[in-house]
Amino acid sequence: MTPIRISSILGFLAVAMGAFGAHMLKSVLEANDTASIWQTAVFYHLTHSIAGLWVAGKSPLVFSLWTSGILIFSGTLYVLAITNIRWLGAITPIGGLLLIAGWAVLIAKPPRS
């Protein structure tokens, strides 16, 4: 599967997760007091999906870091928000570090346009 297709799928899922959280999971997220956690997951998911479209094919390392970061960072936040299993928050920073690492790689070695 191509990086552009993967980023497109991730973007599609980010929008779907935002809508799903706002409508179908609203009562669960309110009961768990985790709506802001869900929103954070969607924000970073969508932001890095869009950025992934830009680096697709230009920087495989950055693309891999961001894809892994989305899965770990946003994935753990999604599960935490629904289940209220707070220890998942201890895993979330690993995903955040992967997202940051992708940006650091771009600073150190930006792809050619």
Beta strands, then each sheet from edge to edge (+ up, - down):
end
